[in-house]
Amino acid sequence: MTPGSEHRMNQQGFAAEDIDTSRPHPARMYDYYLGGWDNYEVDRQAAEHVIRAHPQVRLSARANRAFLQRAVREVVRGGVRQIIDIGTGIPTSPNTHEVAREAAPDVRVAYVDNDPIVATHAGAKLTGTGRAGFVLGDVRDPEAILARPEVRELIDFNEPVALLLVAVLHFVTDEEDPAGIVAAFADALPAGSHLVLSHATAEPYEGYADGRTDVKARDSVVGTYKNATAGLNLRDRAAVEPLFGAFELLDPGLVRVPLWRPDGPVPGPEELNDTIFYGGVGRKG
């Protein structure tokens, strides 16, 4: 990383009017699920509609956040010292760099999100400690993200990288080719790199005898996101697992997020059924 790159990564060049407050934004809705305050009335109304349809969504959001933290600790303990976190969302402590630096203080993190409001918080909450930066970018355009000079100053693509796509790809349609997006990133990353991925589903948990898809709730949630800045594309396990592509899944594979290397009590089948995220970590050989 060259001197001053942290400063340049905060120069996003957007105007206040670029922040769209007329439609819900998934990052701001997610912030509301987590109990945050960095959201607008339009986001809160949409999030409350989702909560009415699926009251356990806050449980899922917390479980997904805990998965991210465990996965980051694991890859850093395994020797990775640089991370690209795409779909960062509203900063919620502990953030990726804070978790990573518990294990290794020299970890570098490039945060990427397509919501300008995330950028407004980046300087104080994400990049203020150095060795971290933020860029506005969209996961649907991996080449543009990888080409950003700020990212290339921060990330050495000759060394292993952890790519975080946590709760991101379900906002990518089949036509936008989520597998192709992952493959484009994988092509740029060397052997030893890792992919941390989670994805929402409406599929019942296979270990819950009473589990079944609540079609009415699913359709209500999906309908709410149709009015947001990105639609929700729920996929089952059979559709999510191939997204790892060149990244070989590590044990325990692709599982409901509380089951990925838990560091505490494991929830029972009913709670796992209510936790709508699959998660896994893969390694590029």
N, C-alpha and C positions, 0 to 999 in steps of 0.2 A: 504494500500500500504506500502510495506517495504522500509526502507531507501535505496536509490541508485537504485531503480527500473527504474527511468527515464534513467539513464546511460545505464543500461543493455539493455533496449529496443532499443537502438540505435546501438547495436553491432550486425549487421545483418549477418556478415560473408560471404559476396559475393565479388567477384572480379570484376574489371572494365569490363572485357570481358563478364560478365554475362548480361550486358546491351545490348540488341539486337537492333542495329540501322539499320539492313538490312530490317526490315519489320515495317510498321506503328504499333503503339500501341494506343489503344483507349484512354488511359489516356493522352497521349501526343497530340493526335488529339483534344481532348476536351479542353486541355490547349490552343491550337491554336484558337479554336472557341471563347474562352473567351478573346482572345487578349494577351495571355501569350507568353513568349519567351523560355520556358523550353521544347523545342521540336527540332526534327531533320528535315533535308530536306525531308526525306522519309515520315515523319508525315505531313509536310506542303503540300507536293504534294497530298497525299491522302485526306487531309482535303479540299484542294481547289477543288478536284474532287467532293467531297460531296457538297460543297457550290455551284458549278456550277449546280448540279442536283437539289439541294434544297437550294436556296439562304437564306431561313429563318432559317437555322440551328443555326446560331449565336443567333438569337432571342430566339430560343428554349433553347439553352444552358444558356443564361442569365436568362430566366424565371425559368428554373430548379434550378439554383443556388439560386435564390430569394426564391423559395419554400423551399429549404433546410433550409435557414436561418429562415424563418417564423416558420417552423415546429420545429426547435430546440428551438427557443424562447418559443413556446407553451408548449413543454414537460417539459422544465426546470421550467417555471412558474408554471406548474402543480406539481412540487415537485421532478422530476427526477434529480439526481445528478451524474449520470455516464452514459457514452455513448460509444458504440462500433460503429465506423464509418468504414464500409467495402467498399472498392473501393474508397478510399480517393481521389486518383488522385493527380496531381501536386498541391502543396499548392497554394491557391488563397485567399488572404485576402479580407474580414474577413473569417477565417477558422472556423471550427466547435467549437473549444474551445474558440475562441474569441467571437463568437456570444453567446455561452452558458454563458460565464462568465460576459456578460453584465447584465444578470438576476441573476446569482449566482456565486460568485467568486470561490467557492469551487468545481465546477464541475470537474470530472475526465474524460479523453477521451483516449480511446485506438484506434489508427488509424491502419488500415490494408489495404495493397495493394499488388498486385503481381508484380509490376514493380519496379525493383531496383532503377531506377532513382528517384522515389518518396522518397525512403529511403535516397538518397543523400541530399535531401532538408529537411528531417524531423527534424534533430537536430536544424537547425537554425530557421525554420519557424513553426514547429508544436510542438516540445517537449522541446524547450529551456526554457519555463516558468515554468516547473514542473507540476506535476499532469496530465501529458500527456505522451504518449509513442507511438511508431510505431513498427509494426512487419510486415515482409513479410509473406503474406499468401494469399490463394486463396479461394474465396467464395464457390467454389465447394467442399471444404473439411472443413465443419464447425467443425467437431470433432477436427481436428488439430488446428484450430484457438482457439477454446475454451480450449484446453488442454495446450496451450502455458503458461509456468510458468509466463512469463512477463504479459500476459493478466490477469491471475488469481491473480497476486499481485496487479494489478491496479483496477480490477473490483470485487466487492463483489456481488456474485451471490445470496446472501440472500436478497438483496435490489433491487428495480426496476431499470431496465436498459433501455435506449433507443437504439435500434438497427437501424442503418442507412444503408439502401440498396438503395442508390440514384443513379439512372442511372447505375445499375449493372446487374440486372437479365436479361436484354435483351442481355447480352453476354453469357447467359447460354442456352444451347439447351434443347428442350423438353426431349431428351434422358438423359440429365444430371439432370433432375427432379428438376426444380426450386422450386416447391411447397414442395418437400421433403427437400430441403436445408433450406427453411424458417422454416419448422416444426422441424428440428434438432436444430436450434437456439432457437425456441420457447420452446422446451422441457427443455432447460437449464436455461431459464429465469423465474423469479418468477412473480406472479400476480402483476399487476400494471406496468409491463414493456410495452414499446411502440415499434412499428415498424413504421419507416418512410421510405416509398418506393415510387420511381418513376420509370417509365418504358416507353420506346419509342413505338410509334405506327404509323401505316400508315392509321389508321381508320379516316375517315373524322369527323370533329366536327359536332355533330348531330344538333346543333343550326344554322348551316350555310347552307342556302338553296342551294348555289352553290357548296357545298363541295362534293368532290369525290376523290377517290384514284387515284393519278397520278402514274399509273403502271410503266411507263417508268422511272420516277424519283426514285420511290421506288426500282426498280430492279437495277438501277445504284448505289444507295447508298449501298444497300445490297451487290452488287458485289464488291464495293470498300473494304468493311470490310472483305470480304472473303480472301483478300490478307493480312489482318492485323493479329495480334497475337490472336485476338478473333473475331469470326463472330458475325453479328448483327441479332438478332431474334426478329422481330417486332411482337407485339401481340395486339389484340383488347381488349376493356374494359372487355368483357366477359371472356377473358382468364387471364387478369391481376388480377381482383378482387379476384378470389379464392386463389391467392398466399398469401393473408393475413392469411388464415388458422385460427389459434387460436386467432388471433388479431381482435377484433371487430372494424370495421371502425368507426371513429369519424366523426361528421358532418364537412363538407358537403359530406362525402363519397369519392369515387374515382372520381376525376374530372381532367380536364385539369389544369395543375399546376398553372396558374394565378388565377384560381377560388378558390384555397384552402385558405380560410381565408385571403383574400387580405387586404393589409394595405394601398392601394392606389386605383386609378381609375382602373376599370375592363376593359380589352381590349374588342373590339367588336368581333362579330362572325368570321370575316375574319382572324383576328390575332389569335384568338383561334384555328381556323382551321390550321393555319400555325405553331402553337406551338405543337410539336409532342409528348409531354410527358403527361402521366397521373400521378397523384400523390395522395397520401392519407396517413393518419396516423391511425394506429390501436392500441388498448389497449388490453392487455391480462387480462381477468377477473379472 
